């Protein structure tokens, strides 16, 4: 991946992480970013990647977002 494409993906990831960050307990942002970026790189849509990152955080990192 070239630098402009990586920068664009990081920017997109930051934007989508904001909604998770707002409701999640304390966590390491890089774990969510890694799961999101992995999902995007294999073809998931942004919404699918956000969901995948949320599942990863819950299952592997035990960071669970409570329903509102």
C-alpha distance (Angstrom), angle and dihedral (degrees) to the residues before:
residue distance angle dihedral
X1 . . .
X2 3.78 . .
X3 3.79 122.7 .
X4 3.84 97.7 -104.2
X5 3.81 90.9 50.0
X6 3.80 91.6 47.8
X7 3.80 90.8 48.2
X8 3.80 90.2 51.1
X9 3.81 91.7 49.4
X10 3.81 91.4 48.2
X11 3.81 90.2 50.4
X12 3.80 91.6 49.6
X13 3.80 90.2 47.0
X14 3.80 91.4 51.8
X15 3.79 91.2 51.3
X16 3.81 92.8 51.1
X17 3.79 93.8 43.1
X18 3.80 89.9 59.6
X19 3.79 93.3 74.5
X20 3.82 91.3 48.9
X21 3.80 92.2 44.9
X22 3.80 91.3 52.9
X23 3.81 93.9 61.1
X24 3.81 104.8 23.5
X25 3.76 127.0 96.7
X26 3.81 116.2 -113.9
X27 3.79 112.1 -56.4
X28 3.78 142.7 151.6
X29 3.80 106.6 -88.3
X30 3.79 92.4 -149.3
X31 3.81 91.7 66.6
X32 3.81 91.5 57.9
X33 3.82 91.3 42.5
X34 3.81 92.2 52.1
X35 3.80 93.1 50.6
X36 3.81 92.3 45.7
X37 3.80 94.3 47.2
X38 3.80 92.1 46.6
X39 3.80 90.5 53.3
X40 3.81 92.4 47.9
X41 3.79 92.0 49.5
X42 3.81 91.5 55.5
X43 3.80 91.8 51.6
X44 3.80 107.0 -90.2
X45 3.77 118.7 146.7
X46 3.81 117.1 -115.2
X47 3.81 90.9 -100.0
X48 3.80 92.0 48.5
X49 3.80 90.3 47.7
X50 3.82 91.4 51.0
X51 3.79 89.9 51.6
X52 3.81 91.3 47.2
X53 3.79 91.0 50.5
X54 3.80 90.4 49.5
X55 3.80 91.2 50.9
X56 3.80 90.7 48.6
X57 3.78 92.1 50.5
X58 3.81 91.6 49.8
X59 3.79 97.6 43.5
X60 3.80 102.8 36.9
X61 3.80 105.2 22.3
X62 3.83 97.7 30.5
X63 3.80 91.3 -129.8
X64 3.77 103.3 142.5
X65 3.78 125.3 -176.1
X66 3.80 110.3 -142.9
X67 3.79 116.9 -132.9
X68 3.79 113.1 -106.7
